[in-house]
Amino acid sequence: MKNAIFMTVLMVFGLAMFSGCATLTGETAGDKIDDSSIYTQATAIIVNDPDAHFLKIEVTVTKNEVVLTGFVNSPATENRIVSKIRAINGVKTVKSLLKIEKK
């Protein structure tokens, strides 16, 4: 009987501890999946762009907000990439910190 009570109490505390783990970052598993999907699509846009695929562009996605850093060869390339990434389903905002690389 004592074992059953002890196991019940242990399980309740264990569940309480694990349920709090998901809220430490404030992100759910769905948020992570959405961010991963957006990241994959955004990097594909960059890799498939004829002017940007060889440039160093970093993509960061947090809570469906995309931040682009690095270098592009022209404002036209930057505008094209940003507009395509904005069109990805689920993207809230795109912040471009891209710099124009001087030749």
MDTraj code that builds the backbone (N, CA, C; nanometers):
import mdtraj as md
import numpy as np

residues = "MET LYS ASN ALA ILE PHE MET THR VAL LEU MET VAL PHE GLY LEU ALA MET PHE SER GLY CYS ALA THR LEU THR GLY GLU THR ALA GLY ASP LYS ILE ASP ASP SER SER ILE TYR THR GLN ALA THR ALA ILE ILE VAL ASN ASP PRO ASP ALA HIS PHE LEU LYS ILE GLU VAL THR VAL THR LYS ASN GLU VAL VAL LEU THR GLY PHE VAL ASN SER PRO ALA THR GLU ASN ARG ILE VAL SER LYS ILE ARG ALA ILE ASN GLY VAL LYS THR VAL LYS SER LEU LEU LYS ILE GLU LYS LYS".split()
xyz = np.array([
    [0.0819, -0.1195, 0.0000],
    [0.0000, 0.0000, 0.0000],
    [0.0864, 0.1260, 0.0000],
    [0.1931, 0.1231, 0.0844],
    [0.2813, 0.2386, 0.0900],
    [0.3514, 0.2589, -0.0440],
    [0.3852, 0.1489, -0.1089],
    [0.4501, 0.1575, -0.2403],
    [0.3578, 0.2223, -0.3430],
    [0.2307, 0.1887, -0.3417],
    [0.1352, 0.2442, -0.4367],
    [0.1200, 0.3949, -0.4153],
    [0.1127, 0.4375, -0.2911],
    [0.1005, 0.5808, -0.2619],
    [0.2276, 0.6541, -0.3051],
    [0.3421, 0.5957, -0.2719],
    [0.4703, 0.6557, -0.3097],
    [0.4818, 0.6683, -0.4611],
    [0.4459, 0.5656, -0.5346],
    [0.4536, 0.5688, -0.6811],
    [0.3583, 0.6735, -0.7391],
    [0.2399, 0.6860, -0.6818],
    [0.1436, 0.7859, -0.7281],
    [0.1979, 0.9265, -0.7069],
    [0.2515, 0.9516, -0.5887],
    [0.3085, 1.0835, -0.5593],
    [0.4265, 1.1114, -0.6514],
    [0.5113, 1.0133, -0.6728],
    [0.6266, 1.0279, -0.7608],
    [0.5839, 1.0592, -0.9043],
    [0.4812, 0.9916, -0.9514],
    [0.4321, 1.0159, -1.0867],
    [0.3732, 1.1568, -1.1002],
    [0.2994, 1.2016, -1.0006],
    [0.2399, 1.3358, -1.0056],
    [0.3497, 1.4418, -1.0118],
    [0.4518, 1.4288, -0.9283],
    [0.5617, 1.5252, -0.9303],
    [0.6402, 1.5178, -1.0609],
    [0.6593, 1.3971, -1.1106],
    [0.7303, 1.3801, -1.2372],
    [0.6567, 1.4453, -1.3527],
    [0.5273, 1.4253, -1.3599],
    [0.4473, 1.4880, -1.4653],
    [0.4468, 1.6397, -1.4527],
    [0.4411, 1.6886, -1.3301],
    [0.4436, 1.8333, -1.3094],
    [0.5763, 1.8924, -1.3560],
    [0.6852, 1.8219, -1.3299],
    [0.8166, 1.8707, -1.3725],
    [0.8267, 1.8730, -1.5248],
    [0.7853, 1.7668, -1.5907],
    [0.7973, 1.7591, -1.7357],
    [0.7013, 1.8525, -1.8084],
    [0.5873, 1.8802, -1.7497],
    [0.4940, 1.9711, -1.8159],
    [0.5480, 2.1131, -1.8179],
    [0.6302, 2.1482, -1.7233],
    [0.6909, 2.2807, -1.7209],
    [0.8033, 2.2968, -1.8205],
    [0.8633, 2.1887, -1.8661],
    [0.9758, 2.1965, -1.9588],
    [0.9375, 2.2609, -2.0915],
    [0.8197, 2.2377, -2.1390],
    [0.7784, 2.2917, -2.2681],
    [0.7594, 2.4425, -2.2631],
    [0.7359, 2.4966, -2.1453],
    [0.7092, 2.6396, -2.1364],
    [0.8333, 2.7205, -2.1010],
    [0.9474, 2.6580, -2.0815],
    [1.0676, 2.7324, -2.0477],
    [1.1053, 2.8316, -2.1570],
    [1.0957, 2.7923, -2.2824],
    [1.1311, 2.8808, -2.3928],
    [1.0104, 2.9568, -2.4452],
    [0.8919, 2.9164, -2.4062],
    [0.7721, 2.9812, -2.4563],
    [0.7317, 2.9317, -2.5941],
    [0.8036, 2.8324, -2.6464],
    [0.7732, 2.7793, -2.7784],
    [0.7167, 2.6381, -2.7655],
    [0.6208, 2.6099, -2.8490],
    [0.5657, 2.4753, -2.8522],
    [0.6350, 2.3964, -2.9620],
    [0.6080, 2.2685, -2.9682],
    [0.6641, 2.1853, -3.0745],
    [0.6170, 2.2334, -3.2108],
    [0.4944, 2.2795, -3.2188],
    [0.4415, 2.3332, -3.3448],
    [0.5175, 2.4563, -3.3904],
    [0.5569, 2.5418, -3.2949],
    [0.6351, 2.6609, -3.3295],
    [0.7691, 2.6209, -3.3892],
    [0.8323, 2.5222, -3.3284],
    [0.9620, 2.4756, -3.3779],
    [0.9486, 2.4198, -3.5189],
    [0.8439, 2.3427, -3.5430],
    [0.8228, 2.2837, -3.6757],
    [0.7979, 2.3941, -3.7774],
    [0.7166, 2.4926, -3.7429],
    [0.6905, 2.6036, -3.8335],
    [0.8192, 2.6780, -3.8658],
    [0.9008, 2.7069, -3.7641],
    [1.0271, 2.7761, -3.7852],
    [1.1200, 2.6942, -3.8739],
    [1.1240, 2.5637, -3.8520],
    [1.2089, 2.4765, -3.9340],
    [1.1637, 2.4754, -4.0788],
    [1.0350, 2.4707, -4.0989],
    [0.9803, 2.4713, -4.2338],
    [1.0112, 2.6031, -4.3051],
    [0.9925, 2.7133, -4.2345],
    [1.0224, 2.8445, -4.2920],
    [1.1711, 2.8542, -4.3239],
    [1.2560, 2.8084, -4.2322],
    [1.4008, 2.8121, -4.2544],
    [1.4384, 2.7328, -4.3797],
    [1.3834, 2.6138, -4.3930],
    [1.4136, 2.5292, -4.5086],
    [1.3709, 2.5965, -4.6384],
    [1.2517, 2.6532, -4.6398],
    [1.2027, 2.7196, -4.7608],
    [1.2836, 2.8455, -4.7933],
    [1.3211, 2.9212, -4.6898],
    [1.3984, 3.0439, -4.7118],
    [1.5374, 3.0123, -4.7661],
    [1.6028, 2.9116, -4.7107],
    [1.7354, 2.8759, -4.7606],
    [1.7264, 2.8209, -4.9027],
    [1.6182, 2.7513, -4.9342],
    [1.5994, 2.7018, -5.0714],
    [1.5847, 2.8187, -5.1686],
    [1.5155, 2.9221, -5.1272],
    [1.5009, 3.0413, -5.2121],
    [1.6383, 3.1019, -5.2406],
    [1.7206, 3.1106, -5.1386],
    [1.8536, 3.1690, -5.1553],
    [1.9414, 3.0808, -5.2434],
    [1.9390, 2.9504, -5.2184],
    [2.0219, 2.8576, -5.2965],
    [1.9796, 2.8570, -5.4433],
    [1.8518, 2.8702, -5.4695],
    [1.8021, 2.8657, -5.6075],
    [1.8049, 3.0010, -5.6788],
    [1.8390, 3.1072, -5.6067],
    [1.8461, 3.2391, -5.6706],
    [1.9741, 3.2476, -5.7541],
    [1.9636, 3.2903, -5.8800],
    [2.0808, 3.2917, -5.9684],
    [2.1912, 3.3871, -5.9218],
    [2.1554, 3.4918, -5.8483],
    [2.2559, 3.5877, -5.8039],
    [2.3004, 3.5683, -5.6599],
    [2.2236, 3.4963, -5.5811],
    [2.2525, 3.4875, -5.4384],
    [2.3057, 3.3527, -5.3938],
    [2.2953, 3.2491, -5.4753],
    [2.3297, 3.1145, -5.4288],
    [2.4765, 3.1000, -5.3897],
    [2.5641, 3.1828, -5.4422],
    [2.7054, 3.1720, -5.4086],
    [2.7471, 3.2725, -5.3012],
    [2.6550, 3.3548, -5.2556],
    [2.6851, 3.4549, -5.1540],
    [2.6621, 3.3985, -5.0147],
    [2.7211, 3.4629, -4.9163],
    [2.7084, 3.4195, -4.7771],
    [2.5914, 3.4934, -4.7128],
    [2.4784, 3.4239, -4.7032],
    [2.3585, 3.4800, -4.6410],
    [2.3137, 3.3851, -4.5301],
    [2.3004, 3.4389, -4.4099],
    [2.2538, 3.3611, -4.2955],
    [2.1050, 3.3863, -4.2750],
    [2.0325, 3.2805, -4.2448],
    [1.8885, 3.2892, -4.2196],
    [1.8628, 3.2457, -4.0755],
    [1.7914, 3.3294, -4.0009],
    [1.7506, 3.2952, -3.8652],
    [1.5992, 3.3104, -3.8575],
    [1.5324, 3.2091, -3.8017],
    [1.3864, 3.2136, -3.7891],
    [1.3494, 3.1886, -3.6433],
    [1.2762, 3.2832, -3.5853],
    [1.2280, 3.2697, -3.4484],
    [1.0832, 3.3161, -3.4445],
    [0.9965, 3.2263, -3.4031],
    [0.8527, 3.2558, -3.3932],
    [0.7990, 3.3142, -3.5234],
    [0.8356, 3.2515, -3.6339],
    [0.7882, 3.2875, -3.7682],
    [0.8393, 3.4231, -3.8166],
    [0.9404, 3.4772, -3.7512],
    [1.0024, 3.6020, -3.7932],
    [1.1411, 3.5705, -3.8483],
    [1.1673, 3.6150, -3.9707],
    [1.2912, 3.5824, -4.0411],
    [1.3863, 3.7016, -4.0355],
    [1.5131, 3.6727, -4.0046],
    [1.6175, 3.7745, -4.0079],
    [1.7244, 3.7259, -4.1048],
    [1.7592, 3.8121, -4.2006],
    [1.8617, 3.7808, -4.2996],
    [1.9850, 3.8661, -4.2718],
    [2.1008, 3.8022, -4.2651],
    [2.2263, 3.8737, -4.2482],
    [2.3263, 3.8240, -4.3517],
    [2.4215, 3.9090, -4.3840],
    [2.5238, 3.8703, -4.4799],
    [2.5355, 3.9722, -4.5907],
    [2.5746, 3.9242, -4.7088],
    [2.6029, 4.0129, -4.8205],
    [2.5300, 3.9684, -4.9467],
    [2.4875, 4.0672, -5.0244],
    [2.4317, 4.0431, -5.1576],
    [2.5049, 4.1346, -5.2553],
    [2.4881, 4.1087, -5.3838],
    [2.5615, 4.1861, -5.4831],
    [2.4876, 4.3101, -5.5326],
    [2.3586, 4.3222, -5.5005],
    [2.2842, 4.4398, -5.5465],
    [2.1549, 4.4554, -5.4664],
    [2.1019, 4.5787, -5.4656],
    [1.9721, 4.5989, -5.4003],
    [1.8608, 4.5175, -5.4665],
    [1.8706, 4.4958, -5.5960],
    [1.7688, 4.4172, -5.6664],
    [1.7657, 4.2731, -5.6152],
    [1.8849, 4.2170, -5.5917],
    [1.8920, 4.0802, -5.5380],
    [1.8316, 4.0754, -5.3992],
    [1.8634, 4.1727, -5.3161],
    [1.8079, 4.1785, -5.1805],
    [1.6555, 4.1873, -5.1855],
    [1.6031, 4.2777, -5.2667],
    [1.4570, 4.2947, -5.2760],
    [1.3879, 4.1689, -5.3251],
    [1.4471, 4.1009, -5.4234],
    [1.3882, 3.9785, -5.4780],
    [1.3830, 3.8696, -5.3708],
    [1.4927, 3.8508, -5.2978],
    [1.4982, 3.7469, -5.1943],
    [1.3988, 3.7783, -5.0828],
    [1.3981, 3.9021, -5.0362],
    [1.3083, 3.9411, -4.9269],
    [1.1624, 3.9219, -4.9675],
    [1.1268, 3.9616, -5.0885],
    [0.9866, 3.9470, -5.1302],
    [0.9467, 3.8007, -5.1431],
    [1.0368, 3.7157, -5.1907],
    [1.0045, 3.5724, -5.2007],
    [0.9893, 3.5097, -5.0624],
    [1.0745, 3.5488, -4.9686],
    [1.0661, 3.4930, -4.8333],
    [0.9397, 3.5429, -4.7635],
    [0.9016, 3.6676, -4.7868],
    [0.7760, 3.7196, -4.7287],
    [0.6552, 3.6404, -4.7767],
    [0.6636, 3.5837, -4.8952],
    [0.5519, 3.5089, -4.9529],
    [0.5389, 3.3677, -4.8965],
    [0.6373, 3.3228, -4.8177],
    [0.6298, 3.1886, -4.7578],
    [0.5144, 3.1865, -4.6581],
    [0.4339, 3.0831, -4.6667],
    [0.3199, 3.0674, -4.5770],
    [0.3669, 3.0593, -4.4318],
    [0.3117, 3.1451, -4.3460],
    [0.3446, 3.1433, -4.2042],
    [0.4436, 3.2503, -4.1619],
    [0.5114, 3.3146, -4.2560],
    [0.6088, 3.4181, -4.2211],
    [0.5347, 3.5437, -4.1752],
    [0.5715, 3.5928, -4.0560],
    [0.5105, 3.7149, -4.0035],
    [0.5854, 3.8381, -4.0542],
    [0.7174, 3.8372, -4.0358],
    [0.7986, 3.9512, -4.0797],
    [0.9314, 3.9016, -4.1348],
    [0.9925, 3.9854, -4.2179],
    [1.1273, 3.9596, -4.2682],
    [1.2087, 4.0848, -4.2417],
    [1.3151, 4.0690, -4.1634],
    [1.4050, 4.1803, -4.1348],
    [1.5345, 4.1549, -4.2107],
    [1.5657, 4.2449, -4.3019],
    [1.6867, 4.2301, -4.3822],
    [1.7985, 4.3158, -4.3245],
    [1.9050, 4.2488, -4.2817],
    [2.0262, 4.3171, -4.2383],
    [2.1365, 4.2930, -4.3411],
    [2.0940, 4.2632, -4.4630],
    [2.1886, 4.2345, -4.5704],
    [2.2619, 4.3611, -4.6121],
    [2.3884, 4.3439, -4.6466],
    [2.4709, 4.4556, -4.6919],
    [2.5069, 4.4333, -4.8379],
    [2.5179, 4.5427, -4.9113],
    [2.5539, 4.5340, -5.0520],
    [2.7061, 4.5197, -5.0606],
    [2.7473, 4.4135, -5.1259],
    [2.8905, 4.3855, -5.1401],
    [2.9461, 4.4674, -5.2564],
    [3.0466, 4.5462, -5.2283],
    [3.1094, 4.6281, -5.3325],
    [3.2043, 4.5415, -5.4134],
    [3.2002, 4.5590, -5.5453],
    [3.2881, 4.4801, -5.6319],
    [3.4180, 4.5518, -5.6572],
])
top = md.Topology()
chain = top.add_chain()
for i, resn in enumerate(residues, 1):
    res = top.add_residue(resn, chain, resSeq=i)
    for name in ("N", "CA", "C"):
        top.add_atom(name, md.element.get_by_symbol(name[0]), res)
traj = md.Trajectory(xyz[None], top)
